[in-house]
Amino acid sequence: MPFGFDPFSPQPKEIRMLDSKITRIRKPERRRTLRIKRSGLNKQELQDLDRPALKFAETRDEIEQVFSLVYRIYRQKKFITDPKPHKMLYSVYSLLPETVHIVAKSYLSVISNLTQIFDTPEFGLPMDVIYKPELDALRGRGRKLTELSALATPREHRWKNVFHYLVQVMYWYSIYKGVDDVCIAVNPRHVRYYKSIFPFENLGPVRHYPRVDAPAIALRAKVLESKDLMIRICRDLEFDTPLYSYFNEIAGRAPDSKMAEHLPEEFMTSGTHKGFDTDTVAYFIDRDRLSLEGLTPEMKQALNTWYPGLGLKLIHT
């Protein structure tokens, strides 16, 4: 699902960091949600949202809200021509262990989503279907890749400045996970916008994307090379804790030292994605068997390994 990204007008402001002593005494379980500081609500035109927050979708309800929101937005944009009875849109990539759905919430309601899919030997990335040579060239250099997908925001919230928050969470999580390149496949008419809000460069030429019957162009951003720009943007936003600290603290460990040395001290201390449980994955696979369409025996075996008890039948051809 590489299409359907919803743009927002960036209006970055000054960020204020929490006192490190206060940060250290908070329990990790209470840190799984990133709060936007009250002082930033008016600046970012978010004052009418109820307790706005950012987090990874973790509960089945949150994940179902994500898939329903993406379905609704993609139907509006006419990327979906055949309606689904369950009114959700997702694929097997949406359910892989490392996939994260980064959401903005207004209290209990998901109002925006950005999905980040991590490259695996068994599944690759969704955009491999038309950009495999370009992605393989990066892989051949030992670079770790992710793909962005399924950005969706309803019309009533599109004027709010949520997108920069989602991108920042994605970026600092990519740093934490040791990602080298963030890739996307977008409609060519959206290229200028994406290059204006993230340091994307062209990765491949315009090609036809069969899934949505529309043209696509591949973009790629180098993660570590974007550090200085993203630090400046992050400092202009109003989070209740440094984002890099958020991932380290929840995970209970720092990433590779080679990553740590590239970051300022205030980003060096927060939490990470726990993955999906077998029951949740089975629930969504049962709701839409097409999510398994085209899987190889190796892919099914990987799912059975990652999710014990899933019980996918292996078909050897």
N, C-alpha and C positions, 0 to 999 in steps of 0.2 A: 504493500500500500504506500507507494512513494509519493502519491499526489494528494492534493487537498490541503496543503499547508496554508494556514490563515495568517496573513501579515498583520502586525500591529505597528503603530507609530511609536518609536522609542522616545522616551523623555527621561533619560537617566538623571538622577539626583545624587546627593552625597550619602554615603553609607556610614553607619556608626557601629563600631564593634562593641560587643559586650565585654565587661571586665572578665579577665581570664579566670579569676577565682570563682566567680559565679558560674561560669561555664563548666568548670571542673566538677562542681558538686552536684550538678544535675544528673539524674539517673538516665542511662541510655534509652530506657523504654519511653521516657518523656521527650526524647529528642528526635523521634522518628518523623516528626512534622516540623517543617520550617515555617515559622511565622514571619509575615511581613510586618515590620514595625509600624505601630500606630502613626508615628510621625510621617511615614511615607505614604499613607493612604490617600491623603488629599493631593499630594504631589503627583502620584501616579494614577489619579482618577479612579481609585478603588474604594472610595469611602462608603459607597452604598452596598458593598459586599459584607456578608456576615462572617466575621472572623476569617478573613482570607488567609489561605495557607497553601504551601507547596509540599508535595510528598510523592513517594512512589506508591502507585496503586498496589495494595497488598491483600485486602480482603476480597472475597468473591463479589460482594456488593460493589466495591470500588472498581474492580476489573469489569464487571458487567456494565457499570455506568460508562466506562471508557468505550467499550465496544458499541454500546448503544449510541453514544454521542458521535463516534466516528461514522457509524451507519447513517445517522440522521444528516450530518453535514455532507457526506459523500453523495447521499441521495439528492440533496438540494443542488449540489454541483453537477449532477447528472453523471457522476462516475459509476453509479450503480443503476443499471437499467432493469434488472430482474429483482423484484423485491423478495426479501427473505422473511419467512413467517416469524422468526424470533427477533427480527429487527436489530440485529447486531452484525458488525463487520470485523472479522479477524481472520488470521491464517495460523498455520502451525508455528510460524516465526513469532507470533504474538505470545506463544506459550512456552518458548524455550527458556531454560533455567536462568540464563543471564539477561534475557530481555527485560527492560524496565519501561514502565509506562509512567512518565513524569506528569503529574497532574496539578492543576490549580483547583482549589476547592473554595466554595463559599459555604462555610459550616459543613454540612454533610453532603453537599451536592458537588459533583465534578463539573467544572465549567470550562476546562481547557485541558488538552492532552498533547504530549509529545512523546512518541515511542522511540526508544533506542534499542537497536538489534545488534548483538555482538556476533562476529564472524566465528564459525566453527568448521572443522574439517568435514563433518557430515552434511551440514546444511548450507554452508556458505552464507551469502546474503541474498535477499530478494532481488536486488538489481543485477545479480549475476546473469539473470535471464537475458539481458541485452548488453551488459557491460562486463562480462566475465574476463575478456582479454585485458582490459584496463585494470580491473581489480587483481587479477593474477599477477600482473606486473608489479603491483605494490606488495603483494604477498611474497613474491619471489625475492624481494629485498628485505624480507623479515619484518615487515610492518604490520602492526595489529590494527584491524579495521573495525569500524562500526558503521551502521546505516541508520539515518533518521527517517522516520515514517509517521504517518497518521497524526499529523498536527490538525486538531479540530477544535473550533470554538464556535458556539452559537452566535447568531447575529446580534442578540441583545448584549453580548459582552465583547464584541469585536473592537469597539472603540477604546476599550481599556488596555492599559499597557502591561499585559500579562506576558507577552511573548519573550521579552528580555529576561524575565525571571526564569522561565522554562529553559531557555538557552543557557543561562548561567548554571543552573543545576546540572544540565547535561554536560557542560564543559568541564566543571570541576569534578564531576563523577568520572569523566573520561580521563582526566589527569590521575585521579585516584586509581583507576583500573589499568593504567599504563597504555592507553590507546594512542596510536600514532596518527591515524587519519580518521576524520569524520566524513562520511560520504552521503550524498543524497542524489536522487533522480527526480528532477522537477520539470514542470512545463517550461519551455524556453521563455515565455513571457514573464515568468517570475524570477528570472536569473538576477536581474539588477537589484531587486529587493533583497534577495538572500545574500548577495555579495556586500550589501550595505550594512547588514546586521551581524555578519559573521565572516571571517576572512576566507571565503571560499574562492577556489580557482577552478577553471575548467579541467575536467578529467577525461571526458569523452565527447564525441560529436553528437548532434541531434539524431536520435533514432526513434522508431515507432515502438511504443510500449503496448503489447497486445492486450494486457489485462484491462487497461482502461481505454484502449483504442484511441490513443492520443500521442503526440510527440513528447519526447523526453530528452533531457540533457543531463549528463552526469557532472556533479561538482564534488570537490574534495577540499577539506581544510586540514592543515597540519597542526596538530594539537600543541605540542611544545613551542613551536614557532609562533603561536598565537598568544602566548602567555602574557606578555606585557599589555597587549590590547585588552584582553579579558580581565586582567587585574584592574585596569582603569575603569572598565564598565561595571565590574562587580562592586567596586568602592563607591560607585554612583548610585547604587540601589540600596534599598532599606531592608536588610535581613536582620533577624534577631541573633544570628551567630554567623561567623565566617563559614562559607560553604565547604571549604576543604576540611576545616575542623569538624564539620558536621559528619562527613563520611568517615574520617579517621576514628572519631569517638564512638560512633555506633558500632563500627566493625571491631573496635578494640585493638586496632593495630595501625601502624603506618604502612604505606606502600613501600616499594623498592626505594632504597636510599638514593639511587640515581634519579628518581623522580623528586624526592624530597629536596635535594640540593638546588633544584630549580625554582623553588617557591619561597616567598617571603614568610617570615616566622609566624605571622598572624593567621596564615592559612594552614599551619602545620599540625593542628591538633584535632573530627566528627564522624557517619554511619552509612551502612550500605544495604543493598537489596538482599533479601533473604531467599528469593526464589519462590516458585509456586509449589504447593503441595500436590500430591498425586490426585486427591479427590477433586481439587479445583480444575486441574487439567482434564481429568476424565469428564467432568461436568460439561466443559465447553466443547470437547471433542464429540460427546454424545449429542449436544445441541446442533452441531453442524459437522456432519461426516465429511463434507467437502473440504474441510480444513486439512484432511489427510490425503487429498487427491495428489497423485503423482509421487508419493513417497517411495523411496527405494528401500529394500530390505535393511540396508545399513542405517538409514534414517530411523526406521521403526525400531531397530535394535538399540539405537542410541536413546530413543524416547523411553524404551523399557528399562534401560540402565539408569537413566536420570530419574525416572519416576517409577520406583518399584511397585509392582502390583497393577500397573496400567494395563498390562495384558494385551498389547497390540499383537495381532497375528502376523508372523513373518511370512512373506510370500517370496520365494526364491524363483527367479525366472532364468 
